[in-house]
């Protein structure tokens, strides 16, 4: 049975799979008690969710899991990143703090107020961020214990046109951007991704977004944990912002499944 909480769902794959498809930004749900601390009116909040949500990425991951020869494990955030962003550093190391987008956002994609700048992040970190981080840590530890390695593939999307919050939005915006980490992204994982996504068009590296998520317990310490961020340009599979999918989605799901298969063997 899936392991579920209001914040996330951890779906099991094949016992011998080292792969975790991580989908952190696909949801729009915001609990009422969190909504009370957001200063946007309902219409403005819906517009912000259209821009900030990696819409339909959970569908891409689910379809890829079905297509994979050996089913990967899947970890999906069930709440909007406007609650907490589970992939941010929870301290001053986080580059996006300068844009008001640390683990708890205080600004929107258009650099407007989302919460008061005086908001104490600690209650949200305690209620949502740390349990999520612990669960992902446990998920990775489970793959290490079962297979001797773990491969985290982060499934994201990004807009075709830069949004004002982006700190590095002036560079290339290819159909698929591969975010890498110097310690946790070995060349063979990067190359497998480029080959798998070749049918979807050009793949680029670390532009407009870079890095790859690894739980802090393993980050920079355990080379058995490899990681890659797959950033898909939204116009390749959906109507922006926040609209329905189009026929590009199945092609992307097939490419993601090809990557899963390539790194499973």
N, C-alpha and C positions, 0 to 999 in steps of 0.2 A: 504494500500500500504506500502511496506517496506520503512523505513527511510534510505536513502543512501547518502553517500558522497564518494569522491575518497578514503577516508581512511578506512571506515568501513560500514557495513550494519547491521541494527537492524531489525530483522524479527519478527513480532508479532506471538504469540501463542494464546492459549485459554485465554479468559479474566480471568478465575479463576485459572490459573496456577501461582504458585510462582517461578517457575524454570526459570533460565536463563542459557542456555548452552553458555559458553564463549569460543571462538576459537581464540586465539590471535596470533598464530605463524604458520598458515597453508599456508600463501601466499608467493609468490616469487617476486611479482612486486615491482620495485624500480623506482620512477619518475626520469626523466632525470636530473633534477636539483640536486637531491640527489646523483645520480650515479656519477656526476661530482666531488663530494668530496671524493669518494672512490678510493683508490690507486691501487686496484687489476686490472689486465687486465681481459678481458671478460671471458677467459677460467678459470682463477683462481676464479673469482666471481661465475661462475656457479658451480664450485666444492664446494665453501663455502656454496652456497645456498642448495646444496644437503645435506650437513652436518647439517646446522643450522635450516632448515625448518622442522616443524612438518607436514610432507607431509601427505595429505589425511585425516587429522583430521577434516576438514570441511565436508568431505564426511561422516565420521563416525557420526558426529553430525546431519547432515541432515537426514541420514537414521534413526537414533534414534528418531528424531522428528516425522518422519512418522509413526514409530512403536509404539510410546507412546499412551496410551489411552487418555491422556489429553495433547495436544500439548504444549511443552515448548516454551518459547521465546528464541531467538538465537541472539547472538551478535558476528559478525565475523570481524576480522581485514582483510582488503583487500590488505594491503601492507606488505612487508617483515619486519621482526623484525630488519633487517639491516637499515631500515629507522629510526624507534625508537622502543624500546621495551616497550609496554604500561604497562607491569606488573612490571617493575622495580620502585623502589623509585627514584624520580628525584633529590635526594640530597645525602649527605654523609652517610645516613643510609644504602645505598645499598651495600651489601656485595660484589656483583660482580664487583664493581668499581676496586677492586684489580686485576681483570683479564681483565680490559679494556672493561667491558661489563655492564656499567650502563645503564641508559635510552637511551643513544646514544653510540653505540659501537665504540671503537677505535682499538680493536684487534679481530682476527678471532678465530674460534674454535681451531685452531692449534697455537694460541698465536702469530700470525704474524700481521703485520700492516694492518688495514682495512682503517683507516683514520689517518691523522696526529694527534699526541697526543695533539697538540695545537689547535685542532678544537674547535670552540666555539659551545657548544651544544644548546645555547639559540634559534637560529632561528628554529631548528628542533623541539625543545620542544614547541615553540609557534605555529608552523604550524601544527604539527601532534600530539604531546603527550597530550597537555592540552585539545584540542577539543575532543579527544578520551576519556580521563578521565572524562570530563564533561558529555559526552554522556552515558558512563557507569554509572555514578552517577545518571543521569536522569532515566536510565533504571531500576536501583535498586529502586529508589524512586517510580517509577511507579508501581512496584510489591508490594511495601509496602503499597501504597495507595489503591491498588485494593484488596489485599489479607491479609494484615497485617503482611506479612513476605516475605522474598526473599531468595532463595536458588541458589547460584552461583556454577555451576559445570564447572570447567575449563577443557577443553579437550586438552591434550598435548600428545606428544610422545617423546621417547628418544632412542638413539642408543644402540644396544646390547653390544657394546664394548665402554668403556669410551673414550671420546675425551679429548685432553690436557687441555681445558679450564675448565673442571669440577673441582670444589673445593672439592667435596665430592664423588669422583668417585670410591673409593675403597670398598664401601659397597655392599650389595646385589643389584641385578638388576633383580627383579622378572618380570614376564609377565605384571603385572599391579602394579604400585606404587601409593599409595594414599597419597597425600600431605595434611597435616592437619595444622590447626592453633589452638593454645590453647584457644583462645577466640571464634572463629567463626566456629569451627568444633565440634558440639556436638557428643557424643558417638553414638547416634542413626543414625546420618548421616554416620559416619564411618562404622558402622556395616551393614547398608543397602547396602553400596557400596561393602563391602566384600562379602555379600550374592549374590548381583547382578552379580558380576564378577567371582564368583566361577567357572562357566563353562569354563572360559578362562584360568584357571590355578591358580597358587599361586598369592595371593595379599600380598604386603608388605606395610609398613608404612614409609614414609619420607626417603626413600633411593632408588635411589641416589639423589632424589630431594625432598625438603620439602616445606611446606608453602601452602597457598591458597590465591588467589587474592580477595581483597575487596577494593572498591574505598575508598580513604583516608577520605572522609567525614564520612564514617561509621566505618572505621577500628578501632577496639579496643573500640568502643563506643556504638554500637547498636547491641544487641544480637538477634534482630529480623532478622538480616542478617547472614545467615550461608553460609559456603563455603567449598568446597573440590576440590583439584586438582587431576585429573585422568591422570596419566602418563602411557602411553601404550608403551611397548617395541616394537620397530619398526619391528623386525623380526617376530613378531606374526601376522602381517597383510600385510607386504610389503617387497619388495626386497631393501636392503640397498646398498648404500645411495641414496636416491632420486629416486628409481625405482618404478615399478608398484605395485599395490595391489595384494594380493592373497586371497584365500577363508577364511582366518581368519578374514577379515574385517566384513562380515555380523554377525559373532558370537559376535564380540565386540560391534557392533551397537545394537544388541539385548540386550546385557548386560547393555549398557548405557541406553537404553529405559526402562529396568526393574528398574534401579536406579531412573530414572525420575518418573516412576509410583509410586515407593515406597515412595518417599519424597513428592509427590503431594498430597496424601490423608491426 
